[in-house]
């Protein structure tokens, strides 16, 4: 795994269990992980801490992961120094959900249930894409283009758990 040890990750999920598992996986690669139980708390956390990556659940209240991402992108456009990659965790694969998230500015997807390998692979892919975009001299607030819907659907389909063996 080529994820750098100083990786700072904000995990925003209303499920304490999901946050704990995600945090444990990321801490195993020496990431600095902070967690928030909802989108509003996540936006508040961003006022005092700048992560390298945000992992956000889609289905949350009072604001869902897409709305969280819309608000994040608006804050970035208002003056944050760089665009933070967002990896969305979802149990939904409906094209409307994917399209909404892509339009909000999500950079990658993981479909539930997730595995350690899936999570670390997606983290590495999203961060590599962000690094490539930055090296090409993209504007800070738009340094990583949203994943096109066709590619996002592929990410979701690709993230399905392996088939169970009979027996």
trRosetta pair geometry for C-beta under 8 A, 3 or more apart (Angstrom, degrees):
i j d omega theta_ij theta_ji phi_ij phi_ji
1 29 6.0 -78 110 -120 148 131
1 120 5.8 -58 -118 174 133 128
1 124 6.6 -131 -153 -73 81 133
2 124 6.5 91 55 -138 82 118
3 7 5.6 -16 166 -43 103 149
3 29 5.4 38 77 156 125 145
3 31 7.3 -29 140 -70 130 108
3 120 7.0 -114 -16 -158 139 88
3 123 6.1 11 -95 119 139 117
3 124 5.6 -104 -61 -88 94 84
3 127 6.7 99 -118 42 85 159
4 7 5.5 138 75 -49 75 86
5 29 7.3 -142 -112 152 56 70
5 30 4.3 -9 -153 94 87 132
5 31 7.8 -144 -167 -73 38 45
6 30 7.9 -24 -61 124 31 104
6 32 7.1 -2 -168 -5 51 112
7 26 7.4 -117 100 -169 123 103
7 29 7.2 10 36 110 134 109
7 30 7.7 110 34 96 91 69
7 31 4.2 -44 84 -118 103 93
7 32 7.0 -179 91 26 49 71
7 52 5.4 -104 -151 54 65 141
7 53 6.8 -5 -174 15 104 116
7 123 7.9 57 -172 170 155 127
7 127 7.7 -56 -120 -99 120 154
8 31 7.2 165 -90 -172 18 83
8 32 4.8 -20 -108 70 70 108
8 33 8.0 172 -158 -79 45 34
8 34 7.9 10 -174 3 86 99
8 49 7.6 -146 173 169 133 102
8 50 7.3 69 100 102 147 55
8 51 4.4 -146 121 -135 93 61
8 52 4.8 116 51 -2 76 89
8 53 7.5 157 86 28 53 69
9 26 5.4 -92 47 -163 151 156
9 31 5.1 14 5 165 117 134
9 32 7.2 154 22 79 67 53
9 33 5.0 -17 70 -108 98 76
9 34 7.5 -180 92 30 51 62
9 51 5.6 82 -123 -162 16 127
9 52 6.8 -46 -69 56 59 84
9 53 4.9 -19 -111 73 83 96
9 54 7.3 154 -162 -97 63 28
9 55 6.3 19 -178 -3 112 104
9 123 7.8 -33 -100 -133 138 127
10 33 7.8 153 -94 -157 23 58
10 34 5.4 -20 -111 71 70 94
10 35 7.5 153 -165 -94 55 30
10 36 6.8 8 -178 2 100 109
10 42 6.3 116 154 -147 126 95
10 45 6.2 152 -136 108 131 137
10 46 7.2 -29 -70 -73 172 85
10 49 7.3 138 -77 105 117 116
10 51 4.2 -134 -15 -27 94 155
10 53 7.5 -169 29 97 67 50
10 54 4.7 -17 67 -114 101 79
10 55 7.3 -177 89 29 51 64
11 19 5.3 139 122 -136 127 80
11 22 5.0 149 -130 103 145 135
11 23 6.1 -116 16 -65 156 82
11 26 7.6 -164 -52 8 125 150
11 33 6.1 16 -8 -170 113 105
11 34 7.3 -177 25 90 74 43
11 35 4.5 -22 69 -108 100 82
11 36 7.3 172 88 26 53 64
11 54 7.9 170 -82 -162 26 56
11 55 4.9 -11 -112 67 71 105
11 56 7.9 175 -160 -78 40 42
12 35 7.6 169 -79 -159 35 57
12 36 4.8 -11 -111 66 77 102
12 38 7.1 7 -172 145 93 10
12 39 6.1 74 170 -93 136 50
12 41 7.5 167 -131 78 96 88
12 42 3.8 0 -103 -80 133 143
12 54 6.6 7 2 -176 112 102
12 55 7.1 174 27 89 67 52
12 56 4.4 -3 64 -113 109 80
12 57 6.7 -129 107 16 68 77
12 60 7.4 -63 145 -39 92 168
12 65 7.3 146 98 -111 113 85
12 68 6.4 176 120 -173 156 164
13 18 4.7 -104 147 95 151 120
13 19 4.9 -172 61 -64 112 85
13 22 7.1 121 2 11 147 145
13 35 7.5 -46 36 -158 87 102
13 37 7.5 -48 85 -136 44 37
13 55 7.6 -21 -40 116 109 90
13 56 7.2 175 -65 -153 69 38
13 57 4.0 95 -118 -24 79 122
13 60 7.1 -147 -146 -80 36 125
13 89 6.9 -8 -95 58 121 134
14 37 5.8 61 -122 177 51 71
14 38 5.6 41 -87 -86 91 76
14 57 6.4 -107 13 65 76 148
14 59 7.8 -86 31 108 124 66
14 60 4.4 156 -26 -126 117 92
14 61 6.9 46 -87 34 157 65
15 18 3.8 65 87 10 117 110
15 19 6.5 173 91 -12 61 82
15 57 7.0 120 14 -79 97 161
16 19 5.6 -55 -148 38 33 113
16 20 6.2 35 154 -23 66 106
16 37 7.2 -13 -75 -111 77 102
17 20 5.8 -55 -149 34 28 112
17 21 6.5 24 156 -15 63 106
18 21 6.0 -56 -147 38 31 108
18 22 6.2 28 157 -16 65 110
18 57 6.7 73 112 -77 154 129
18 89 7.2 165 -180 117 133 156
19 22 5.9 -59 -145 41 27 109
19 23 6.0 29 157 -21 65 111
19 35 4.5 92 -170 -157 124 141
19 37 7.5 -64 -42 -94 155 59
20 23 5.7 -56 -145 37 26 112
20 24 6.3 28 156 -21 63 106
21 24 5.8 -54 -149 34 30 111
21 25 6.5 28 155 -17 64 105
22 25 5.9 -56 -151 35 31 110
22 26 6.3 21 156 -10 66 111
22 33 7.7 173 120 -155 84 144
22 35 7.9 132 77 -101 111 117
22 55 6.1 -161 -173 102 145 150
22 89 7.8 -99 -84 -50 138 156
22 119 6.8 -166 -127 -143 77 148
23 26 6.0 -63 -146 44 29 106
23 27 6.0 27 158 -19 67 110
23 33 4.7 166 -134 120 81 151
23 35 5.9 -56 -69 -52 126 129
24 27 5.9 -55 -140 38 27 109
24 28 6.6 38 154 -30 60 102
25 28 5.8 -53 -161 21 30 117
25 29 7.7 8 150 -1 60 99
25 116 5.2 -169 -126 -125 120 84
25 119 5.4 50 128 89 157 148
25 120 6.8 -132 165 -53 114 93
26 29 6.2 -64 -161 42 40 97
26 31 4.0 -58 166 53 95 137
26 33 4.9 111 93 -70 131 132
26 119 7.8 -98 -59 145 81 127
26 123 7.6 151 -104 -94 97 163
27 30 7.1 37 -169 -95 44 19
27 31 6.1 -97 -81 55 36 77
27 33 5.9 -87 -60 10 86 127
29 120 6.9 130 -38 -120 146 116
34 45 6.2 172 127 -170 135 141
34 49 6.3 52 11 113 162 161
34 51 7.2 -132 37 -76 106 119
36 39 7.9 108 116 -90 125 12
36 41 3.9 -180 -168 109 112 106
36 42 4.1 178 72 -71 151 68
36 44 7.7 153 -129 53 141 92
36 45 5.3 -129 -63 -17 132 139
37 41 5.7 48 47 34 70 154
38 41 5.1 93 57 13 73 103
38 42 7.0 -130 103 -8 38 93
38 60 5.4 163 -135 169 73 125
38 61 6.9 -48 -133 87 125 42
38 62 6.7 58 174 17 140 66
38 63 7.3 109 166 43 97 73
39 42 5.3 -54 -146 35 34 117
39 43 6.4 34 157 -19 68 101
39 56 7.3 54 -98 -152 87 122
39 60 5.7 144 -24 95 96 136
39 62 7.3 -113 51 64 104 63
39 63 4.0 -91 71 76 145 101
39 64 7.0 36 -36 82 145 7
39 65 6.9 -165 -82 -92 118 37
39 67 6.4 62 166 87 169 94
39 68 3.6 -129 -137 -82 116 112
39 71 7.5 107 166 38 115 136
40 43 5.8 -50 -149 34 32 109
40 44 6.5 35 150 -19 63 105
40 62 6.3 22 -24 48 124 106
40 63 6.3 118 -47 17 80 112
41 44 5.5 -53 -150 36 34 115
41 45 6.4 41 150 -25 66 102
42 45 5.6 -49 -148 30 32 114
42 46 6.7 36 152 -23 62 103
42 54 7.3 90 -173 -153 127 125
42 56 7.0 58 -141 -107 172 108
42 68 6.0 26 74 -152 137 130
43 46 5.7 -51 -154 29 34 116
43 47 7.6 50 147 -32 58 91
43 68 6.8 -146 -50 -144 99 82
43 71 5.8 -33 -100 120 136 133
43 72 7.0 -135 -103 -74 87 74
43 75 7.5 165 -149 -37 97 149
44 47 5.9 -41 -170 7 41 116
45 48 6.8 -82 -168 48 40 87
45 49 5.7 -37 165 44 81 113
46 49 6.7 -87 -114 66 29 67
46 50 7.2 65 -153 -97 70 51
46 51 7.8 -73 -105 9 83 93
46 72 7.0 175 -76 -119 174 91
46 75 7.0 93 119 112 138 164
50 80 7.9 156 -118 -157 116 113
50 84 7.4 -150 -168 -81 77 126
51 54 5.8 118 78 -68 137 72
51 84 6.2 74 78 -149 82 134
52 84 7.3 172 177 -140 17 89
52 85 7.6 2 148 35 60 100
52 127 7.1 29 146 -116 112 113
53 84 6.9 168 -107 -180 21 89
53 85 5.2 -26 -116 75 76 100
53 86 7.8 154 -166 -93 63 28
53 87 6.5 13 -179 -1 109 110
53 123 6.5 64 172 -145 170 89
53 126 6.7 102 -129 102 119 125
53 127 6.3 -59 -71 -75 127 99
54 72 7.2 -123 31 -124 166 162
54 84 5.6 64 -10 136 107 122
54 85 7.2 -180 28 94 71 50
54 86 4.9 -20 71 -111 103 74
54 87 7.2 178 90 27 50 68
55 86 7.9 154 -92 -162 25 56
55 87 4.9 -23 -108 72 72 102
55 88 7.9 165 -160 -90 53 19
55 89 6.3 43 175 -24 94 109
55 123 7.8 -40 -73 -91 119 98
56 60 8.0 -87 180 -3 88 138
56 65 4.3 145 133 -138 109 104
56 68 5.6 -160 -157 86 150 143
56 69 6.8 -170 59 -56 157 94
56 86 6.1 -16 13 -165 117 104
56 87 7.4 147 22 77 67 49
56 88 5.6 -32 73 -109 84 66
56 89 7.0 -168 92 21 32 81
56 106 8.0 -119 57 -112 115 107
57 60 5.4 107 87 -46 108 108
57 65 5.5 -150 96 -61 38 124
57 88 7.6 90 -145 -162 12 69
57 89 5.1 -39 -102 71 59 100
57 90 7.3 131 -164 -82 56 54
58 64 5.9 10 170 178 55 107
58 65 4.2 -85 -108 30 36 129
58 66 6.7 31 -143 -27 81 85
58 88 5.6 62 -65 -180 89 113
58 89 6.9 -138 -11 86 79 49
58 90 3.9 35 -5 -101 135 101
58 91 7.6 -141 49 25 118 62
58 92 6.0 -100 94 27 156 115
58 97 6.5 44 -173 -175 150 117
58 101 6.7 -59 -112 -81 110 131
59 64 6.2 -25 -115 -132 28 105
59 65 7.4 -22 -11 -5 27 104
59 90 7.2 109 -13 -134 88 75
59 91 6.9 -36 3 33 132 101
59 92 7.1 123 -46 -21 110 116
60 63 6.8 9 94 85 100 45
60 64 5.4 145 47 -121 70 46
60 65 6.3 98 13 -44 109 73
60 68 7.6 26 58 -31 132 130
61 64 7.6 -4 -76 -68 44 66
63 67 4.0 -118 -174 94 103 130
63 68 5.6 135 116 -57 114 74
63 71 7.3 18 159 -8 161 138
64 67 5.2 95 53 13 67 102
64 68 7.0 -118 107 -6 36 92
65 68 5.3 -49 -145 34 34 117
65 69 6.4 35 155 -19 65 103
65 88 5.3 120 145 -133 144 105
65 89 7.8 -172 -92 49 161 62
65 90 7.3 -127 43 -76 151 98
65 101 6.8 8 105 -114 104 108
65 106 7.6 48 140 -86 107 129
66 69 5.7 -54 -151 36 32 111
66 70 6.5 38 149 -22 65 101
66 88 7.9 27 -69 -115 65 146
66 97 7.8 -145 -45 -163 134 63
66 100 4.8 -6 -135 134 162 102
66 101 4.8 -108 -94 -91 100 61
66 103 7.9 35 -161 65 116 84
66 104 4.4 180 -164 -29 75 155
66 106 7.3 -66 -107 -35 68 120
67 70 5.5 -46 -147 32 36 115
67 71 6.4 33 155 -16 65 105
67 104 7.4 -95 -63 -121 19 141
68 71 5.9 -61 -153 39 28 108
68 72 6.3 32 150 -22 65 108
69 72 5.4 -50 -143 35 34 116
69 73 6.3 34 157 -18 66 104
69 86 5.3 141 -114 137 111 173
69 88 7.5 -46 -50 -73 140 115
69 101 6.9 75 32 -152 154 67
69 104 3.9 89 91 139 116 119
69 105 5.2 -169 161 62 110 88
69 106 5.5 -54 -121 -63 166 78
70 73 6.0 -59 -152 37 27 108
70 74 6.5 28 151 -20 63 106
70 104 4.6 -80 -57 -139 76 96
70 105 7.3 141 -86 15 42 106
71 74 5.6 -51 -148 34 34 114
71 75 6.5 36 152 -19 65 102
72 75 5.7 -55 -153 34 32 111
72 76 6.4 31 150 -18 65 106
72 84 6.8 -85 173 56 127 114
72 86 6.9 127 80 -69 156 136
72 105 7.4 -138 80 78 102 132
73 76 5.5 -51 -147 36 35 115
73 77 6.3 37 153 -21 65 105
73 83 7.7 18 -120 -134 75 98
73 104 6.9 179 0 171 134 62
73 105 4.4 125 -70 6 139 161
73 141 7.8 99 -163 -178 71 94
74 77 5.7 -54 -148 36 31 112
74 78 6.4 31 152 -20 63 108
75 78 5.6 -60 -151 36 32 112
75 79 7.9 -66 172 48 57 71
75 80 5.8 52 131 -25 83 122
76 79 7.9 -150 -173 54 24 32
76 80 4.3 -63 -119 49 56 121
76 82 7.6 -56 -145 105 112 26
76 83 5.5 70 -172 -103 154 64
76 84 7.1 -150 -82 9 131 83
76 140 7.9 -148 180 129 102 88
76 141 4.8 147 140 -134 100 89
77 141 5.1 99 -94 -168 55 147
80 83 7.9 115 97 -80 116 38
80 84 7.9 -47 140 -19 149 99
80 140 7.9 -151 106 139 70 118
80 141 7.2 115 68 -99 84 89
81 140 5.9 -84 163 -177 47 150
82 134 7.8 6 -146 -104 122 120
82 140 4.7 -96 -103 -163 53 99
82 141 7.7 -158 -152 -75 22 41
82 143 6.4 -15 -161 4 84 144
83 130 7.6 -151 92 -138 95 106
83 140 6.3 163 -16 159 79 54
83 141 5.5 107 -63 -158 98 28
83 142 6.3 114 -50 -68 147 11
83 143 4.6 -173 35 33 118 93
83 144 5.6 -155 106 23 130 89
85 107 4.6 -61 -155 35 84 160
85 108 7.6 19 176 9 108 104
85 126 4.8 141 168 157 139 108
85 127 6.4 -151 38 -85 161 51
85 129 7.4 121 -114 74 135 99
85 130 4.5 -92 -54 -62 125 138
85 144 5.6 27 -93 32 85 171
86 105 6.6 78 30 113 132 83
86 106 5.0 -91 98 -125 111 59
86 107 5.4 130 54 11 59 92
86 108 7.9 179 98 34 50 68
87 106 7.6 95 -120 -168 16 91
87 107 6.5 -52 -73 70 57 91
87 108 4.8 -19 -118 72 80 100
87 109 7.4 176 -166 -83 65 17
87 110 6.5 35 166 -10 105 104
87 122 5.7 116 -148 138 134 115
87 123 6.6 -63 -42 -91 165 60
87 126 5.2 -118 -74 -29 105 166
88 101 5.4 -62 -5 -162 173 141
88 106 4.6 -17 -20 -147 123 141
88 108 7.2 179 25 91 70 47
88 109 5.3 -24 70 -109 92 69
88 110 7.3 -174 93 27 46 68
89 109 7.8 140 -93 -162 24 59
89 110 5.0 -22 -108 69 70 101
89 112 6.3 71 173 -57 92 93
89 114 6.6 -64 -134 -37 112 137
90 93 7.5 146 112 -65 114 54
90 97 6.6 154 -173 147 151 133
90 101 7.5 -100 -47 -57 148 159
90 109 6.3 -39 24 -155 111 104
90 110 7.5 141 24 76 63 52
90 111 6.3 -39 77 -113 73 56
90 112 6.7 -127 107 -4 25 94
90 156 7.4 -38 72 -113 112 114
91 111 7.1 93 -116 -166 31 70
91 112 4.3 -38 -83 49 79 123
92 97 4.1 4 123 70 134 177
92 98 7.8 -154 115 -43 96 72
93 97 7.3 -118 -128 60 2 126
93 98 7.1 21 -161 -45 45 116
93 111 6.2 11 -74 -116 107 130
93 153 7.4 91 -172 -139 90 74
93 156 4.8 153 -122 155 100 142
93 157 7.5 100 -153 -66 137 63
94 97 4.7 89 66 3 88 103
94 98 7.1 -166 91 -3 46 87
95 98 5.5 -57 -145 43 38 112
95 99 5.8 40 156 -23 71 108
95 149 6.9 55 -160 -177 90 123
95 153 6.7 -9 -105 -87 82 123
96 99 5.7 -52 -140 38 28 112
96 100 6.2 32 157 -21 62 106
97 100 5.9 -55 -149 35 27 111
97 101 6.4 23 154 -15 62 110
98 101 5.9 -61 -150 40 29 109
98 102 6.1 28 155 -19 66 109
98 109 7.2 -32 -123 -71 93 157
98 149 5.8 107 124 -144 109 84
98 152 4.8 154 -171 118 112 126
98 153 5.7 61 176 -72 172 74
98 156 6.7 -93 -92 -22 127 144
99 102 5.7 -55 -143 37 29 111
99 103 6.2 29 157 -18 64 107
99 149 5.2 6 -95 -108 74 130
100 103 5.9 -57 -148 38 27 110
100 104 6.5 29 151 -22 62 108
101 104 5.5 -55 -150 33 32 114
101 106 4.3 -11 162 9 94 143
101 109 7.3 88 112 -85 150 110
101 152 7.2 163 84 -163 111 151
102 105 7.9 80 177 -48 29 13
102 106 6.0 -74 -86 51 37 94
102 146 5.0 118 -173 157 68 124
102 147 5.9 -99 -120 73 100 71
102 148 6.9 52 -161 -158 142 17
102 149 5.2 -132 18 -76 166 70
102 152 5.3 -116 -72 -31 119 156
103 146 7.2 111 -84 151 14 173
104 146 7.8 133 69 -113 44 139
105 146 5.1 -114 -127 -80 38 111
106 109 6.9 58 141 -67 131 80
106 146 6.4 61 56 -141 47 97
106 147 6.8 -48 102 26 76 102
106 152 7.6 78 93 -119 112 131
107 126 5.0 102 116 -144 119 107
107 129 6.6 173 -179 85 117 136
107 130 7.1 6 -157 -62 161 99
107 144 5.3 -2 -108 138 128 133
107 146 6.7 -115 -88 -126 50 47
107 147 6.0 106 -166 -27 33 98
108 122 5.4 164 141 -171 137 99
108 125 6.3 128 -111 94 153 108
108 126 4.3 -110 1 -78 139 112
108 129 7.7 149 -52 25 116 145
108 147 6.0 105 -83 -38 46 144
108 152 7.9 -172 -137 -116 33 77
108 155 6.0 -170 -161 -142 72 159
109 122 7.6 -106 83 -142 28 138
109 147 7.4 -119 -11 62 93 154
109 152 5.5 84 -8 -161 131 83
109 155 4.4 124 55 108 97 129
109 156 5.2 -28 115 -65 140 81
109 159 7.0 -122 116 -10 86 149
110 114 5.1 30 156 -101 126 123
110 118 5.8 120 -143 144 112 111
110 119 6.3 32 -123 -96 162 61
110 122 5.1 -110 -69 -13 106 170
110 155 7.6 -74 -74 157 37 107
110 159 5.3 169 -152 -141 52 152
111 114 7.5 155 82 -76 38 77
111 155 7.9 153 -23 126 94 74
111 156 4.6 92 -55 -152 121 72
111 157 8.0 79 -13 -49 150 17
111 159 4.0 144 29 91 92 121
111 160 6.4 -12 81 -72 138 52
113 161 6.0 13 65 -51 95 129
114 118 5.0 -137 -159 82 80 127
114 119 5.3 77 161 -57 129 96
114 159 7.2 -31 -108 -177 76 115
115 118 4.6 96 51 5 79 103
115 119 7.0 -149 88 -6 40 87
115 161 7.0 119 -37 -112 113 87
116 119 5.9 -59 -149 37 28 109
116 120 6.2 16 161 -8 66 111
117 120 6.2 -61 -141 44 27 103
117 121 5.9 28 160 -20 64 114
118 121 5.8 -61 -145 40 25 112
118 122 6.2 20 160 -16 64 109
118 159 5.6 91 -153 -142 133 88
119 122 6.1 -60 -148 38 26 106
119 123 6.3 27 155 -20 63 108
120 123 5.6 -51 -144 35 33 115
120 124 6.3 33 157 -19 65 106
121 124 5.8 -57 -150 37 29 110
121 125 6.3 27 154 -19 65 109
122 125 5.6 -54 -143 38 33 112
122 126 6.2 29 160 -16 68 106
122 155 7.5 85 -117 -162 112 116
122 159 7.6 18 -64 -98 130 121
123 126 6.2 -58 -146 38 25 105
123 127 6.2 18 159 -12 63 113
124 127 6.0 -62 -144 42 26 107
124 128 6.1 28 157 -22 64 109
125 128 5.8 -55 -145 35 27 111
125 129 6.4 28 155 -19 62 106
126 129 5.7 -54 -150 35 31 113
126 130 6.5 31 152 -19 64 106
126 144 8.0 49 -172 -165 77 152
127 130 5.5 -52 -147 36 34 113
127 131 6.3 36 154 -20 66 104
128 131 5.7 -53 -147 36 32 112
128 132 6.4 34 153 -20 64 106
129 132 5.7 -55 -149 36 30 113
129 133 6.4 30 154 -18 65 106
129 144 6.0 84 123 -139 98 110
130 133 5.8 -54 -147 36 31 110
130 134 6.3 30 154 -18 64 107
130 143 6.6 58 -157 118 74 109
130 144 4.7 -39 -104 -74 73 132
131 134 5.8 -55 -148 37 30 111
131 135 6.3 29 154 -20 65 108
132 135 5.8 -56 -146 36 29 110
132 136 6.6 27 155 -19 63 107
133 136 5.8 -60 -154 34 32 111
133 138 4.8 -25 169 10 87 144
133 143 4.7 125 121 163 116 70
133 144 4.8 173 33 -89 162 57
133 145 6.9 -177 -110 -4 138 74
134 137 7.9 60 172 -59 36 19
134 138 6.5 -80 -94 41 32 96
134 143 5.1 23 -79 -170 71 131
138 142 6.0 -116 166 99 109 75
138 143 4.3 139 90 -125 118 55
138 144 7.6 144 87 -45 158 34
139 142 4.8 36 70 42 102 96
139 143 6.7 -133 82 -63 42 66
140 143 5.8 -14 -143 -41 27 113
142 145 7.4 31 174 -84 85 60
147 151 4.9 -121 180 91 95 115
147 152 4.6 123 111 -67 117 89
147 155 6.9 5 164 -15 160 140
148 151 4.7 85 61 12 82 104
148 152 6.8 -149 95 -10 38 90
149 152 5.4 -55 -141 37 33 115
149 153 6.3 36 159 -21 67 101
150 153 6.1 -50 -151 32 28 110
150 154 6.8 30 148 -19 59 105
151 154 5.4 -53 -155 34 37 116
151 155 6.6 44 147 -24 67 98
152 155 5.5 -45 -152 28 36 114
152 156 6.6 33 151 -16 65 102
153 156 5.7 -54 -152 37 35 111
153 157 6.2 32 151 -16 68 106
154 157 5.7 -55 -143 41 32 108
154 158 5.8 33 156 -21 66 112
155 158 5.7 -61 -145 40 25 112
155 159 6.2 24 156 -25 63 112
156 159 5.7 -60 -148 32 29 112
156 160 8.0 56 151 -46 56 79
157 160 6.4 -24 -174 -18 40 110
